[in-house]
């Protein structure tokens, strides 16, 4: 199973922000879209999410064209999305935030939902926080709850927008571990866009670097991290994982 973007184009006025971009994400791997500000990576990411419609090109889930589908339809097909902004309900408890999504998951029985809740609370290290109001959480704790809540919908893919933004280095390490785990142990396909190339490249299998609306470099993340062109245009000459 895969998400595939083919020849995406997005034009604003007389400016082509994204120009003929193609890439794919398979189940069981972590892929990133990177690039400097204004390069087109966020616009490309939002076209996959369903927040922005491409002027040209297509987005496929396997052989199904989902280019015109709204976000809720994509979610029903198994594409989860975690925005950069806080998305949990601040006045609800951690447990109730996750329960809210589990209640809408028609793939699970009542008993399976109860079991899933306990699994997610334990797996993401938030069991002790289950009765805490979401408003009281730290940035890293909130991020873990958001990922756990997104997984409550039993998606096949997760699209993560700036998962490392606004959290401290220890929390970044924890989130990195969580992302690798949902890919390796649960078999999800994960697409990340983030302004932290070191954290992102260190956990992804493949990377696409966008510059001036086009994919300039692509390949295995460890190769992209040492690519001289990537260092010249984006990472910087002293960049190292």
C-alpha positions in Angstrom: 0.0 0.0 0.0 1.4 3.4 -0.9 0.6 7.1 -1.2 1.9 8.5 -4.5 2.1 12.1 -5.6 2.5 12.5 -9.4 3.6 15.7 -11.1 2.0 18.1 -8.6 1.8 21.7 -9.6 0.5 24.6 -7.5 0.2 28.1 -8.9 -0.5 31.3 -7.0 -1.1 34.3 -9.3 1.7 34.2 -11.8 4.1 32.2 -9.5 4.5 28.4 -9.7 5.1 27.5 -6.0 5.3 23.7 -6.7 6.4 22.6 -10.1 6.1 19.0 -11.3 6.8 17.3 -7.9 6.5 13.5 -7.6 7.2 11.2 -4.7 5.8 8.3 -2.8 5.4 6.8 0.7 5.1 3.1 1.3 3.6 1.4 4.3 6.3 0.6 6.9 8.6 3.4 6.0 9.3 6.9 7.2 9.8 9.6 4.5 10.4 13.3 4.8 9.9 16.4 2.7 12.6 19.0 3.5 13.7 22.3 2.1 14.3 26.0 3.0 11.5 28.4 3.7 9.5 29.3 0.6 10.8 26.2 -1.3 7.3 24.7 -1.7 7.6 21.8 0.8 4.7 22.8 3.0 2.5 23.5 0.0 3.4 20.0 -1.3 2.7 18.5 2.1 -0.7 20.2 2.3 -1.7 18.9 -1.1 -1.2 15.4 0.2 -3.1 16.2 3.4 -6.0 17.6 1.4 -5.8 21.2 2.7 -4.7 22.5 -0.7 -5.8 21.3 -4.1 -3.2 21.0 -6.9 -3.6 22.9 -10.1 -2.2 19.9 -12.0 -1.0 16.5 -11.0 -2.6 13.7 -9.0 -2.4 12.0 -5.6 -3.1 8.3 -5.4 -3.7 5.9 -2.6 -2.6 2.7 -4.4 -4.6 3.0 -7.7 -7.3 5.3 -6.3 -7.1 8.9 -7.3 -7.8 10.9 -4.1 -6.7 14.3 -5.5 -10.2 15.9 -5.2 -11.1 14.2 -1.9 -11.5 16.3 1.3 -9.5 15.5 4.4 -12.3 13.6 6.1 -12.7 11.3 3.1 -8.9 10.7 3.1 -9.1 9.9 6.8 -11.7 7.3 6.2 -9.4 5.7 3.7 -6.7 5.4 6.4 -4.7 8.6 6.0 -4.1 10.3 9.4 -2.9 13.8 9.8 -1.3 15.5 12.8 -1.1 19.3 12.4 1.7 21.5 13.9 -0.8 23.4 16.0 -2.2 21.9 19.2 -5.1 19.7 18.1 -6.2 18.1 21.4 -9.2 19.3 23.3 -7.6 21.3 26.1 -10.5 21.0 28.6 -10.8 17.2 28.2 -8.6 14.7 30.0 -5.9 12.8 28.2 -8.0 9.6 28.4 -11.1 11.4 27.1 -9.2 12.9 24.2 -8.2 9.4 23.0 -11.6 7.9 23.8 -13.2 10.5 21.6 -11.5 9.1 18.5 -11.9 5.5 19.6 -15.6 6.0 19.8 -15.7 6.9 16.1 -13.5 3.9 15.1 -15.9 1.4 13.6 -13.1 -1.1 12.9 -13.0 -2.1 16.6 -15.5 -3.7 18.9 -16.3 -2.2 22.3 -13.8 -4.5 24.1 -11.2 -3.9 21.5 -11.6 -0.1 22.0 -11.0 -0.5 25.8 -7.9 -2.6 25.1 -6.7 -0.1 22.5 -7.0 2.7 25.0 -4.8 1.0 27.6 -2.3 0.0 24.9 -2.0 3.6 23.7 -1.7 5.1 27.1 1.0 2.6 28.0 2.9 2.6 24.7 3.2 6.4 24.7 4.2 6.8 28.3 1.1 8.7 29.2 -0.7 6.2 31.5 0.1 8.4 34.6 -1.4 11.4 32.8 -4.7 9.7 31.8 -6.8 11.9 34.2 -4.9 15.1 33.6 -6.6 17.9 31.7 -4.8 18.4 28.3 -4.3 22.1 29.1 -1.8 21.1 31.8 0.5 19.1 29.6 4.0 20.1 28.5 4.8 20.4 24.8 6.3 16.9 24.6 3.5 15.3 26.6 0.9 17.0 24.4 2.7 15.8 21.2 2.7 12.2 22.5 -1.0 12.4 23.3 -1.7 13.8 19.9 0.1 10.9 18.2 -1.6 8.4 20.4 -5.0 9.9 19.6 -4.3 9.9 15.9 -3.4 6.2 16.1 -6.8 5.5 17.8 -8.4 5.8 14.4 -6.3 2.8 13.1 -4.8 4.6 10.1 -2.4 3.1 7.5 -0.5 6.3 7.1 0.4 9.3 9.3 1.2 12.7 7.9 3.1 14.7 10.5 3.5 18.5 10.2 6.4 19.8 12.2 6.3 17.1 14.9 9.5 18.4 16.5 8.5 22.1 16.7 8.2 23.7 20.1 9.5 20.8 22.2 12.8 20.3 24.1 15.6 18.0 23.1 14.6 15.2 25.4 11.0 15.3 24.1 12.4 15.3 20.5 14.2 12.0 21.3 11.0 10.5 22.7 8.9 11.6 19.7 11.6 10.2 17.4 11.3 6.8 19.2 7.5 6.9 18.9 7.6 7.6 15.2 10.1 4.8 14.4 8.0 2.4 16.5 4.7 3.1 14.7 6.5 2.5 11.4 8.5 -0.6 12.3 6.1 -2.3 14.7 2.8 -1.2 13.4 3.7 -1.0 9.8 2.4 2.5 9.2 3.7 4.7 6.4 4.8 8.1 7.8 5.4 11.3 5.9 7.1 14.2 7.8 7.8 17.8 7.0 9.8 19.7 9.6 12.3 22.6 9.9 14.6 20.4 12.0 16.6 18.4 9.4 18.9 16.7 11.9 16.0 15.2 13.9 14.1 14.4 10.7 16.9 12.8 8.7 18.0 10.7 11.7 14.8 8.7 11.8 13.6 8.7 8.2 14.3 6.0 5.6 14.1 8.3 2.6 14.2 12.0 2.0 13.1 14.5 -0.7 14.7 18.0 -0.6 12.6 20.6 -2.4 14.1 23.8 -3.7 12.4 26.4 -5.9 9.3 24.3 -6.1 11.1 21.2 -7.5 12.7 18.1 -5.9 16.4 18.8 -6.1 17.7 15.8 -4.1 16.1 12.5 -3.2 17.4 9.2 -1.8 18.2 7.4 1.4 18.3 9.9 4.3 21.8 9.0 5.3 23.0 9.7 1.7 21.0 13.0 1.5 22.6 14.1 4.8 26.1 14.0 3.2 25.1 15.1 -0.3 27.2 18.2 -1.3 24.2 19.7 -3.2 21.9 19.3 -0.2 24.6 21.0 2.0 25.1 23.8 -0.4 21.4 24.7 -0.9 19.9 23.7 2.4 21.7 21.8 5.2 24.9 23.9 5.4 28.5 22.8 4.9 29.0 21.7 8.5 25.8 19.6 8.8 26.3 16.1 10.2 23.9 13.6 11.7 
